[in-house]
Amino acid sequence: MAITVAVAGLGNIGRYAIEALETAPDCRCLGVIRRKASLGTDTLGLRGVPDFASIDDLTAKAGRPDVVLICGPSRSVPEMAPALLRQGFCTVDSFDIHDRMTEVVGTLDSAAREGQTVAITAAGWDPGTDSVLRALFEAMVPAGTSFTNFGRGRSMGHSVAARALPGVADATSITIPLGGGRHSRLVYVVLEEGATLENVTATIKADPYFAHDPLDVRAVTKEQLPFVADASHGVLLERVGASGLTSNQHLQFDMRINNPALTAQIMVSCARAAVRIRAAGTVGALTLIDIPPVQLLPGDRMANVARLV
Amino acid sequence: MAITVAVAGLGNIGRYAIEALETAPDCRCLGVIRRKASLGTDTLGLRGVPDFASIDDLTAKAGRPDVVLICGPSRSVPEMAPALLRQGFCTVDSFDIHDRMTEVVGTLDSAAREGQTVAITAAGWDPGTDSVLRALFEAMVPAGTSFTNFGRGRSMGHSVAARALPGVADATSITIPLGGGRHSRLVYVVLEEGATLENVTATIKADPYFAHDPLDVRAVTKEQLPFVADASHGVLLERVGASGLTSNQHLQFDMRINNPALTAQIMVSCARAAVRIRAAGTVGALTLIDIPPVQLLPGDRMANVARLV
């Protein structure tokens, strides 16, 4: 019996989530929830999947989904997930605002317990699978230093932050690793009429998102912007230290990926885990470090143990 | 309250396990179980830890341990673990004979359920943490090819297999990666009196452990052998494939380590997980892909979520 999934939001991650669900052998996408619904199933990115204006509408017309993937912006997660959880749906999101992580886990945990269901939050690659690697690296090498080096690639968070600043019509922010977990920011801006590059640079430099890193701001036209903004990204996660009393243990994870495609795939793998974990009698909010890795994979546990262990 | 641990066996892994327990903030090593016990706590490798001839002797004199780390050879695990599990101890082992994996998980699972306790098996780096990475890589990139490239380093399994062959007084087998998950074997042998390198090479080549890989056998003296046999090892784990319908996703894990030090550290991290999992009401045999990564780390779950996610 397939796991039934609804996709909430048809931005970048929502479109890739539809594709990831199409390739998952044990999942079925019932539909997309978005404000501008009923434009027909041939709308760009829908790939034949029907769209609906609300979860109630989707449930009434396409059936009740086991899981809702929350594919809107991070700040929409704590607004959207609790109501779905209280109605008993599992939710999966890729919430990534680090300072609010424990608060959001707490909020989702209460709602999930009320609805007797499971929320998996921060289910992207960072936070998400990188968090699993950081945990695993510490279990292997407890004494030492880890560095998470992002990029080169576009940071969605920094791009959104730059776009919201006065004088900026549009922007894309590229993260460039400097080593040792430090980064510089290269921000391409489309200036609003009357704004100067000098003033906009000062405004960006003063923003808490950018204040602590070396910054390079360049003005481009609206037409040029798409040519510097694509979905390529990566990370280099390093840990050097000691296992027990033995030093010189070197661990390194290096990844080069399409950013929203990976995020959406991880969310779909977590949809599977959420349904299984709930079926086994656990309720509440979990992050990827709380989940047995085998639960993320299709197929029988013992077959996966035989194949992967 | 510290987790109390007994170390069964004082070979390479046992010695490093004592060191890893010494550095674990939440564990206490009650003693070592070994056949030649009572040589005094100043014996090489004991680091002041008392040794005992049996688990009963250790329990009577040093207290009942929560967990027994089985640090003998792999083949001793299915002989030794079930009796300990039936007595209600948690066990952790680094069993690594791939063909017997599901059989051993089954045997340990029955015994653990009888004793209402938890066994964590295959808790080394391969099988073990590499298994977690293989599972995670598939959850991120479901369509594609993974390669596990071992080495350069000494394979304990191949060294033991070579040592057991006729004409071989002693041996050490080095694994050299050839790419694409393939390996060649470089075997240094100390010949028994009357044996020839030609005959011994043919015997090794015919052994199932060596039959499928390019082989290079070199004769050394008893005195020379220690100079080609050390504990350095490593792995390069690669996966290239697609997340959903998006190709060109590249993942890579590269590690350079002291082999028994890492194995022992992972076993100690699993001792902690075993006790927690049992306390939460689960019994049975688990592998590393069955364990939430956060359970491997000391400290409070939410503090680790806040720090690592």
Interface residues (C-beta under 8 A of the other chain):
Chain A: Y16 A17 E19 A20 E22 T23 A24 M101 T102 V105 A122 W125 P127 T129 S131 V132 L133 R134 A135 L136 E138 A139 M140 V141 P142 A143 A242 S243 G244 L245 T246 N248 Q249 H250 L251 Q252 F253 D254 M255 R256 I257 N258 A261 L262 A264 Q265 I266 V268 S269 T287 L288 I289 D290 I291 P292 P293 V294 L296 L297 P298 R301 M302 N304 V305 A306 L308 V309
Chain B: Y16 A17 E19 A20 E22 T23 A24 M101 T102 V105 A122 W125 P127 T129 S131 V132 L133 R134 A135 L136 E138 A139 M140 V141 P142 A143 A242 S243 G244 L245 T246 N248 Q249 H250 L251 Q252 F253 D254 M255 R256 I257 N258 A261 L262 A264 Q265 I266 V268 S269 T287 L288 I289 D290 I291 P292 P293 V294 L296 L297 P298 R301 M302 N304 V305 A306 L308 V309
